[in-house]
Amino acid sequence: MKRSATPYLFLSPYLAVFALFWAWPILESLLLSFQNTRVFPPVWNLSVNWGRILGDAAFWDALRNTVLILVIQVPIMLALATVLAVALNSQLLRARGFFRFAFFAPVVVGAVAYSAVFRLLFNQNGAVNAALGLDLNWIFDPVGAMAVIITTLTWRWTGYNAIIILAGLQSIPKDIYEAAEIDGASPWQQFWRITVPSLRPVLLFCLVLSIIGTLQLFTEPWLITNGGPGTATTTLGVYLYRQGFQNINFGYASTIAYAITLLALVFSIIQLRLFGRES
């Protein structure tokens, strides 16, 4: 009996921290989503928040913006990451270690720092307008602001996903490529017939993580555009923050959080069903 309890004694500090800082807040947030927190003390009302979210135009606008970023940015990022991973895996590339670090480095840069840099770059008098010969106020233009957010996300996460895909590339046996080359397959044919199918589990992993991350997106829209102009770049994460910490409506903010969780679950299941099947 004592021996069987020993592992749990070692795990107990972690379990206590998990229960206090993870399990309890998750459960408390679920309970808050069924309460009217605009009154004190909060009162139970099962429909006040969940009923509101169905007819909340601002929520649906935030969802539309989030899905727009997801549909445009994630495919572009994963395509660039795949090409970059193939380049970083090439035997012809010198100083591969340096380039791998260089493309991974954006992930470790502080969010406030790179957000400030991108805001300056896309300022009306910034380097982007100077290079392109434009006079566009990107941050205060709905389409331009969305383009800035997508560009920023792509810059930050392409290298991160490329390193994951690179690990998948290095697990593909070289014998397959040698056999394909003997059979006369061109590099382009090898890429589409060997590399891409072999990378499917890794690409699926990156896709699911990217979808979940995009649905939770908050940092870049908040720091670069503050969700504007108007609500043009207000994502679900930004809308959740405004409801919880500006409007002090934690019940509705908790409802939005669980709506994001349900959306992430649905999108992940769809991706697994569509792309997770074995050939």
DRENNUVEX-692584 format. One record per residue (C-alpha): residue number from 0; x, y, z. Coordinates in steps of 0.05 Angstrom, whole numbers, plus 5000, padded with zeros to 4 digits. Example, Ala and Ser with C-alpha at 12.3 -4.5 7.8 and 13.67 -1.06 7.14 Angstrom:
<sites>
+-----+------+------+------+
:   i :    u :    v :    w :
+-----+------+------+------+
:   0 : 5246 : 4910 : 5156 :
:   1 : 5273 : 4979 : 5143 :
+-----+------+------+------+
</sites>
This chain:
<sites>
+-----+------+------+------+
:   i :    u :    v :    w :
+-----+------+------+------+
:   0 : 5000 : 5000 : 5000 :
:   1 : 5056 : 5048 : 5019 :
:   2 : 5094 : 5032 : 4954 :
:   3 : 5032 : 5046 : 4912 :
:   4 : 5022 : 5113 : 4947 :
:   5 : 5095 : 5136 : 4937 :
:   6 : 5086 : 5161 : 4864 :
:   7 : 5026 : 5203 : 4885 :
:   8 : 5066 : 5235 : 4941 :
:   9 : 5118 : 5257 : 4890 :
:  10 : 5063 : 5282 : 4844 :
:  11 : 5024 : 5317 : 4899 :
:  12 : 5059 : 5385 : 4893 :
:  13 : 5044 : 5388 : 4818 :
:  14 : 4973 : 5363 : 4828 :
:  15 : 4961 : 5416 : 4881 :
:  16 : 4987 : 5471 : 4836 :
:  17 : 4947 : 5443 : 4777 :
:  18 : 4883 : 5441 : 4819 :
:  19 : 4894 : 5512 : 4846 :
:  20 : 4916 : 5548 : 4782 :
:  21 : 4885 : 5506 : 4727 :
:  22 : 4828 : 5461 : 4747 :
:  23 : 4793 : 5508 : 4795 :
:  24 : 4795 : 5569 : 4748 :
:  25 : 4768 : 5526 : 4690 :
:  26 : 4711 : 5501 : 4733 :
:  27 : 4697 : 5570 : 4762 :
:  28 : 4696 : 5600 : 4692 :
:  29 : 4644 : 5548 : 4671 :
:  30 : 4601 : 5565 : 4731 :
:  31 : 4607 : 5640 : 4717 :
:  32 : 4582 : 5629 : 4646 :
:  33 : 4514 : 5610 : 4676 :
:  34 : 4510 : 5669 : 4723 :
:  35 : 4491 : 5742 : 4715 :
:  36 : 4553 : 5777 : 4741 :
:  37 : 4528 : 5847 : 4727 :
:  38 : 4492 : 5845 : 4794 :
:  39 : 4521 : 5834 : 4863 :
:  40 : 4520 : 5781 : 4888 :
:  41 : 4518 : 5744 : 4821 :
:  42 : 4454 : 5705 : 4809 :
:  43 : 4443 : 5641 : 4771 :
:  44 : 4412 : 5652 : 4703 :
:  45 : 4424 : 5597 : 4653 :
:  46 : 4404 : 5638 : 4592 :
:  47 : 4430 : 5708 : 4607 :
:  48 : 4499 : 5696 : 4576 :
:  49 : 4488 : 5637 : 4529 :
:  50 : 4425 : 5668 : 4503 :
:  51 : 4459 : 5734 : 4491 :
:  52 : 4517 : 5705 : 4452 :
:  53 : 4472 : 5678 : 4398 :
:  54 : 4445 : 5747 : 4382 :
:  55 : 4507 : 5788 : 4397 :
:  56 : 4528 : 5821 : 4331 :
:  57 : 4594 : 5843 : 4362 :
:  58 : 4611 : 5771 : 4378 :
:  59 : 4596 : 5748 : 4308 :
:  60 : 4638 : 5805 : 4279 :
:  61 : 4696 : 5782 : 4323 :
:  62 : 4685 : 5710 : 4301 :
:  63 : 4685 : 5732 : 4228 :
:  64 : 4750 : 5770 : 4236 :
:  65 : 4782 : 5711 : 4272 :
:  66 : 4760 : 5662 : 4218 :
:  67 : 4785 : 5709 : 4164 :
:  68 : 4854 : 5710 : 4195 :
:  69 : 4852 : 5635 : 4203 :
:  70 : 4831 : 5622 : 4130 :
:  71 : 4883 : 5669 : 4101 :
:  72 : 4942 : 5668 : 4148 :
:  73 : 4947 : 5595 : 4169 :
:  74 : 4951 : 5565 : 4098 :
:  75 : 5002 : 5618 : 4077 :
:  76 : 5043 : 5606 : 4139 :
:  77 : 5044 : 5530 : 4134 :
:  78 : 5061 : 5533 : 4060 :
:  79 : 5120 : 5580 : 4074 :
:  80 : 5140 : 5537 : 4133 :
:  81 : 5142 : 5474 : 4090 :
:  82 : 5184 : 5507 : 4036 :
:  83 : 5230 : 5536 : 4089 :
:  84 : 5237 : 5469 : 4124 :
:  85 : 5257 : 5436 : 4058 :
:  86 : 5309 : 5491 : 4046 :
:  87 : 5337 : 5484 : 4116 :
:  88 : 5342 : 5409 : 4106 :
:  89 : 5381 : 5415 : 4042 :
:  90 : 5452 : 5389 : 4042 :
:  91 : 5471 : 5446 : 3996 :
:  92 : 5457 : 5498 : 4049 :
:  93 : 5517 : 5521 : 4089 :
:  94 : 5513 : 5544 : 4162 :
:  95 : 5447 : 5507 : 4170 :
:  96 : 5450 : 5515 : 4245 :
:  97 : 5453 : 5591 : 4240 :
:  98 : 5395 : 5595 : 4192 :
:  99 : 5352 : 5548 : 4234 :
: 100 : 5364 : 5592 : 4294 :
: 101 : 5352 : 5656 : 4254 :
: 102 : 5284 : 5633 : 4229 :
: 103 : 5264 : 5606 : 4297 :
: 104 : 5286 : 5670 : 4333 :
: 105 : 5220 : 5710 : 4323 :
: 106 : 5185 : 5663 : 4371 :
: 107 : 5229 : 5684 : 4429 :
: 108 : 5223 : 5759 : 4416 :
: 109 : 5177 : 5794 : 4465 :
: 110 : 5107 : 5808 : 4440 :
: 111 : 5109 : 5881 : 4461 :
: 112 : 5175 : 5892 : 4425 :
: 113 : 5158 : 5862 : 4357 :
: 114 : 5087 : 5891 : 4359 :
: 115 : 5117 : 5961 : 4369 :
: 116 : 5166 : 5948 : 4312 :
: 117 : 5111 : 5926 : 4263 :
: 118 : 5068 : 5985 : 4283 :
: 119 : 5126 : 6031 : 4266 :
: 120 : 5141 : 5994 : 4201 :
: 121 : 5070 : 6002 : 4177 :
: 122 : 5062 : 6073 : 4201 :
: 123 : 5041 : 6123 : 4148 :
: 124 : 5113 : 6149 : 4149 :
: 125 : 5143 : 6080 : 4161 :
: 126 : 5192 : 6038 : 4122 :
: 127 : 5139 : 5996 : 4086 :
: 128 : 5106 : 6057 : 4053 :
: 129 : 5175 : 6085 : 4037 :
: 130 : 5196 : 6019 : 4004 :
: 131 : 5131 : 6010 : 3965 :
: 132 : 5122 : 6084 : 3948 :
: 133 : 5054 : 6086 : 3982 :
: 134 : 5020 : 6136 : 4027 :
: 135 : 4973 : 6087 : 4063 :
: 136 : 4956 : 6093 : 4135 :
: 137 : 4956 : 6018 : 4147 :
: 138 : 4935 : 6018 : 4220 :
: 139 : 4874 : 6062 : 4208 :
: 140 : 4851 : 6026 : 4144 :
: 141 : 4807 : 5964 : 4156 :
: 142 : 4839 : 5922 : 4101 :
: 143 : 4909 : 5950 : 4115 :
: 144 : 4903 : 5936 : 4190 :
: 145 : 4882 : 5864 : 4176 :
: 146 : 4941 : 5857 : 4128 :
: 147 : 4988 : 5881 : 4183 :
: 148 : 4961 : 5830 : 4233 :
: 149 : 4967 : 5773 : 4182 :
: 150 : 5038 : 5795 : 4163 :
: 151 : 5059 : 5799 : 4236 :
: 152 : 5032 : 5730 : 4253 :
: 153 : 5064 : 5700 : 4191 :
: 154 : 5132 : 5731 : 4210 :
: 155 : 5129 : 5705 : 4280 :
: 156 : 5103 : 5633 : 4270 :
: 157 : 5131 : 5611 : 4203 :
: 158 : 5199 : 5594 : 4230 :
: 159 : 5169 : 5558 : 4291 :
: 160 : 5128 : 5513 : 4247 :
: 161 : 5186 : 5504 : 4198 :
: 162 : 5228 : 5474 : 4254 :
: 163 : 5172 : 5425 : 4272 :
: 164 : 5165 : 5406 : 4198 :
: 165 : 5241 : 5400 : 4193 :
: 166 : 5239 : 5348 : 4248 :
: 167 : 5188 : 5310 : 4207 :
: 168 : 5231 : 5315 : 4145 :
: 169 : 5291 : 5286 : 4181 :
: 170 : 5250 : 5225 : 4201 :
: 171 : 5236 : 5206 : 4128 :
: 172 : 5284 : 5150 : 4107 :
: 173 : 5333 : 5173 : 4054 :
: 174 : 5327 : 5105 : 4020 :
: 175 : 5259 : 5125 : 3993 :
: 176 : 5288 : 5186 : 3958 :
: 177 : 5346 : 5145 : 3930 :
: 178 : 5298 : 5093 : 3903 :
: 179 : 5254 : 5147 : 3872 :
: 180 : 5315 : 5180 : 3840 :
: 181 : 5337 : 5114 : 3810 :
: 182 : 5266 : 5106 : 3781 :
: 183 : 5274 : 5174 : 3748 :
: 184 : 5230 : 5216 : 3793 :
: 185 : 5246 : 5291 : 3790 :
: 186 : 5256 : 5332 : 3853 :
: 187 : 5187 : 5362 : 3843 :
: 188 : 5155 : 5293 : 3838 :
: 189 : 5194 : 5270 : 3899 :
: 190 : 5167 : 5329 : 3938 :
: 191 : 5094 : 5317 : 3921 :
: 192 : 5096 : 5240 : 3921 :
: 193 : 5142 : 5228 : 3980 :
: 194 : 5154 : 5289 : 4022 :
: 195 : 5084 : 5317 : 4028 :
: 196 : 5049 : 5250 : 4042 :
: 197 : 5103 : 5231 : 4093 :
: 198 : 5094 : 5298 : 4128 :
: 199 : 5019 : 5292 : 4134 :
: 200 : 5018 : 5276 : 4209 :
: 201 : 5067 : 5334 : 4223 :
: 202 : 5028 : 5382 : 4179 :
: 203 : 4964 : 5361 : 4213 :
: 204 : 4995 : 5374 : 4281 :
: 205 : 5018 : 5444 : 4260 :
: 206 : 4950 : 5458 : 4229 :
: 207 : 4911 : 5439 : 4292 :
: 208 : 4958 : 5480 : 4336 :
: 209 : 4953 : 5539 : 4289 :
: 210 : 4877 : 5537 : 4288 :
: 211 : 4874 : 5534 : 4364 :
: 212 : 4924 : 5591 : 4370 :
: 213 : 4886 : 5634 : 4320 :
: 214 : 4820 : 5625 : 4355 :
: 215 : 4854 : 5650 : 4419 :
: 216 : 4889 : 5708 : 4383 :
: 217 : 4895 : 5770 : 4427 :
: 218 : 4966 : 5798 : 4432 :
: 219 : 4979 : 5825 : 4361 :
: 220 : 4909 : 5856 : 4349 :
: 221 : 4910 : 5888 : 4417 :
: 222 : 4980 : 5916 : 4415 :
: 223 : 4984 : 5936 : 4342 :
: 224 : 4914 : 5959 : 4323 :
: 225 : 4875 : 5956 : 4390 :
: 226 : 4823 : 5917 : 4351 :
: 227 : 4811 : 5975 : 4303 :
: 228 : 4798 : 6013 : 4264 :
: 229 : 4728 : 6006 : 4293 :
: 230 : 4721 : 5931 : 4301 :
: 231 : 4759 : 5912 : 4237 :
: 232 : 4812 : 5871 : 4274 :
: 233 : 4774 : 5855 : 4337 :
: 234 : 4784 : 5780 : 4348 :
: 235 : 4749 : 5734 : 4397 :
: 236 : 4807 : 5742 : 4445 :
: 237 : 4802 : 5818 : 4443 :
: 238 : 4727 : 5817 : 4451 :
: 239 : 4734 : 5770 : 4510 :
: 240 : 4783 : 5817 : 4543 :
: 241 : 4738 : 5877 : 4533 :
: 242 : 4678 : 5842 : 4563 :
: 243 : 4717 : 5815 : 4622 :
: 244 : 4765 : 5871 : 4641 :
: 245 : 4735 : 5934 : 4611 :
: 246 : 4661 : 5920 : 4619 :
: 247 : 4673 : 5878 : 4683 :
: 248 : 4625 : 5825 : 4658 :
: 249 : 4662 : 5762 : 4676 :
: 250 : 4602 : 5718 : 4665 :
: 251 : 4596 : 5737 : 4592 :
: 252 : 4671 : 5735 : 4583 :
: 253 : 4671 : 5664 : 4610 :
: 254 : 4616 : 5646 : 4560 :
: 255 : 4659 : 5673 : 4503 :
: 256 : 4718 : 5633 : 4530 :
: 257 : 4678 : 5569 : 4528 :
: 258 : 4651 : 5587 : 4459 :
: 259 : 4723 : 5592 : 4435 :
: 260 : 4738 : 5525 : 4467 :
: 261 : 4679 : 5492 : 4432 :
: 262 : 4699 : 5524 : 4365 :
: 263 : 4771 : 5499 : 4374 :
: 264 : 4744 : 5429 : 4389 :
: 265 : 4699 : 5429 : 4328 :
: 266 : 4753 : 5454 : 4281 :
: 267 : 4803 : 5404 : 4308 :
: 268 : 4755 : 5346 : 4300 :
: 269 : 4740 : 5368 : 4228 :
: 270 : 4815 : 5371 : 4212 :
: 271 : 4828 : 5303 : 4243 :
: 272 : 4770 : 5272 : 4204 :
: 273 : 4790 : 5304 : 4138 :
: 274 : 4866 : 5297 : 4141 :
: 275 : 4880 : 5247 : 4196 :
: 276 : 4858 : 5185 : 4158 :
: 277 : 4910 : 5136 : 4136 :
: 278 : 4919 : 5129 : 4061 :
+-----+------+------+------+
</sites>
